[in-house]
Amino acid sequence: MVDYSVFRNVPRLDAEDVASLQNVYAAEDFDFRLVPGSAPVDRGVLLPNVNDDFSGSAPDLGALESGRNPPHYGPRAD
């Protein structure tokens, strides 16, 4: 089992604070990358053509591989 502590910056929401649950949050305010050494690191299953470029002994659980930069979507200022 995992909880919010496995992510670099994802604060836990308080289910009893209804006002905060209805907020619209900016995606850049959160960091869903895994904390190095946390439980989901290297605990995934290889899915050919999906996560074969993993680092470590196995793919990580979740969408973002630990130690890699998160993907950038949208326009880039190059």
C-alpha positions in Angstrom: 0.0 0.0 0.0 1.1 3.5 -0.7 0.0 7.0 0.5 0.7 10.6 -0.3 4.2 10.3 1.2 5.5 8.5 -1.9 5.1 11.6 -4.1 7.5 14.6 -4.0 4.8 17.2 -3.6 1.2 16.1 -3.4 -0.4 17.4 -0.3 -3.1 15.3 1.2 -6.7 16.6 0.7 -8.9 16.8 3.7 -12.2 15.1 2.8 -14.0 16.9 5.6 -13.1 20.3 4.2 -15.6 20.5 1.4 -14.6 24.0 0.3 -11.0 22.9 -0.5 -12.2 19.8 -2.4 -14.0 22.0 -4.8 -11.0 24.1 -5.7 -9.4 24.1 -9.1 -5.7 23.4 -8.7 -2.9 24.3 -11.1 -1.1 21.2 -12.3 2.3 22.9 -11.9 1.7 23.2 -8.1 2.1 19.4 -7.8 4.9 17.0 -8.3 3.8 13.4 -8.8 7.3 12.1 -9.2 8.1 9.3 -6.8 10.4 9.9 -3.8 13.6 7.9 -4.4 13.6 4.7 -2.4 9.8 4.8 -1.7 7.7 1.6 -1.9 6.5 1.9 -5.5 10.0 2.4 -7.0 11.1 -0.7 -9.0 7.8 -2.5 -8.2 6.1 -2.4 -11.5 5.7 -5.0 -14.3 7.3 -4.7 -17.7 4.8 -3.8 -20.4 6.4 -4.1 -23.8 6.4 -0.9 -25.8 5.0 1.0 -22.8 7.6 1.1 -20.1 10.6 -0.8 -21.5 12.9 2.2 -21.0 12.8 2.0 -17.2 15.8 2.6 -15.0 16.5 0.3 -12.0 15.6 -3.3 -11.5 12.0 -3.0 -12.7 9.6 -0.3 -13.9 8.2 2.0 -11.2 4.5 2.0 -10.3 2.6 4.9 -11.7 3.0 7.1 -14.7 6.4 8.7 -14.0 9.7 6.8 -13.8 11.9 7.8 -10.8 15.0 9.7 -11.8 13.6 10.9 -15.1 12.3 14.4 -15.9 8.5 14.6 -16.1 7.0 15.0 -19.6 6.3 18.5 -20.9 3.1 19.0 -22.7 2.1 22.1 -24.6 4.1 24.9 -26.1 7.8 25.2 -25.4 9.8 28.4 -25.3 12.9 27.4 -27.2 
